[in-house]
């Protein structure tokens, strides 16, 4: 078993299935482990952006919508982590966009730390791997 899966097992124990109970356990772990300030950005385009980036929809409309919606290209400061929505079992990150200070709530599995040299990067990467692969 590789080191990443060992770290995830260390957090959740034998049952690492993605479910609400384990998402809540992971949330409690991250609340104690994440160091602030924590600068974030998107791992890949957010669901609302897909049709504009892959489907060839109107670029001007996309740019206008990005002023009111979070974009994967934006940078954010993590404000707090909150309980997951039960539908997706994804911890919610309350974030503040750097450019205009707007607050958004985004599933944590969609975000990554901007600095790969700090511990938060690995913590969030492990969480995303758990959320996507278990």
C-alpha positions as CSV (number, residue, x, y, z in Angstrom):
1,X,0.0,0.0,0.0
2,X,1.4,3.4,-0.9
3,X,2.0,6.2,1.6
4,X,-1.0,8.2,0.5
5,X,-3.4,5.3,1.2
6,X,-1.7,4.7,4.5
7,X,-2.3,8.3,5.5
8,X,-6.0,8.0,4.6
9,X,-6.3,4.7,6.5
10,X,-4.7,6.4,9.4
11,X,-7.4,9.1,9.4
12,X,-10.4,6.8,8.8
13,X,-9.4,3.4,9.9
14,X,-10.3,0.2,8.1
15,X,-13.5,1.4,6.7
16,X,-12.5,4.2,4.2
17,X,-15.7,4.0,2.1
18,X,-16.9,7.4,1.0
19,X,-20.0,8.1,3.0
20,X,-21.4,10.9,5.2
21,X,-20.0,9.3,8.4
22,X,-16.5,9.2,7.0
23,X,-16.8,12.7,5.5
24,X,-17.6,14.0,8.9
25,X,-14.6,12.1,10.4
26,X,-12.4,13.6,7.7
27,X,-13.8,17.1,8.4
28,X,-12.9,16.8,12.1
29,X,-9.4,15.7,11.2
30,X,-8.9,18.5,8.7
31,X,-10.2,21.1,11.2
32,X,-7.3,20.2,13.5
33,X,-4.6,19.7,10.7
34,X,-5.1,22.6,8.3
35,X,-2.8,25.6,8.9
36,X,-4.0,29.1,8.2
37,X,-3.7,31.1,6.1
38,X,-4.5,28.6,3.4
39,X,-4.5,29.8,-0.3
40,X,-6.6,27.6,-2.7
41,X,-7.5,27.3,-6.3
42,X,-9.5,24.9,-8.4
43,X,-8.2,21.5,-9.3
44,X,-10.1,21.6,-12.6
45,X,-13.0,23.6,-14.0
46,X,-16.0,23.7,-11.8
47,X,-19.2,22.0,-13.0
48,X,-20.9,25.3,-14.1
49,X,-17.9,26.1,-16.3
50,X,-17.9,22.9,-18.3
51,X,-20.2,23.9,-21.1
52,X,-18.2,27.1,-21.6
53,X,-14.8,25.5,-21.6
54,X,-15.7,22.2,-23.4
55,X,-18.9,23.0,-25.2
56,X,-18.0,26.1,-27.0
57,X,-20.6,28.3,-25.3
58,X,-20.3,32.1,-25.5
59,X,-17.0,33.4,-24.1
60,X,-18.4,36.8,-23.2
61,X,-21.2,35.3,-21.2
62,X,-18.6,33.0,-19.4
63,X,-16.5,36.0,-18.5
64,X,-19.6,37.8,-17.1
65,X,-20.7,34.8,-15.1
66,X,-17.2,34.5,-13.6
67,X,-17.8,37.8,-11.8
68,X,-20.7,36.3,-9.9
69,X,-19.6,32.6,-9.6
70,X,-16.4,31.0,-8.4
71,X,-14.0,29.9,-11.1
72,X,-11.4,27.2,-11.0
73,X,-8.9,29.9,-12.2
74,X,-9.5,32.1,-9.2
75,X,-7.5,32.1,-6.0
76,X,-9.2,31.9,-2.6
77,X,-8.4,32.1,1.1
78,X,-9.9,29.3,3.1
79,X,-12.3,30.8,5.7
80,X,-13.6,27.6,7.2
81,X,-14.5,24.0,6.6
82,X,-18.1,23.0,7.2
83,X,-20.2,19.8,7.2
84,X,-20.7,18.1,3.9
85,X,-23.9,18.1,1.9
86,X,-25.2,14.6,2.3
87,X,-25.8,14.2,-1.4
88,X,-22.2,14.3,-2.3
89,X,-20.4,13.6,1.0
90,X,-18.0,16.4,0.2
91,X,-16.7,18.7,3.0
92,X,-17.7,22.2,2.2
93,X,-15.0,24.9,2.0
94,X,-16.1,28.4,2.7
95,X,-13.7,30.6,0.8
96,X,-13.0,34.2,0.1
97,X,-12.0,35.1,-3.5
98,X,-8.8,37.1,-3.4
99,X,-9.7,39.5,-6.3
100,X,-13.0,40.8,-5.0
101,X,-13.4,39.3,-1.4
102,X,-16.6,37.5,-2.4
103,X,-17.5,34.5,-0.3
104,X,-18.4,31.1,-1.8
105,X,-19.0,27.6,-0.6
106,X,-17.3,25.0,-2.8
107,X,-16.9,21.3,-2.3
108,X,-13.4,20.7,-0.9
109,X,-12.6,18.0,-3.4
110,X,-12.7,20.6,-6.1
111,X,-9.9,22.6,-4.5
112,X,-6.1,22.4,-4.0
113,X,-3.6,24.4,-2.1
114,X,-1.6,26.8,-4.3
115,X,1.7,26.1,-2.6
116,X,2.8,22.5,-3.2
117,X,5.6,22.9,-0.6
118,X,3.5,23.2,2.5
119,X,1.7,20.6,4.5
120,X,-1.8,21.8,3.5
121,X,-1.1,20.8,-0.1
122,X,-0.7,17.1,0.9
123,X,-3.6,17.2,3.3
124,X,-6.0,18.5,0.7
125,X,-4.6,16.3,-2.1
126,X,-5.1,13.2,0.2
127,X,-8.7,14.3,0.9
128,X,-9.4,14.7,-2.8
129,X,-8.0,11.3,-3.6
130,X,-10.2,9.8,-0.9
131,X,-13.3,11.6,-2.1
132,X,-12.8,10.6,-5.8
133,X,-11.4,7.1,-5.4
134,X,-13.2,5.5,-2.4
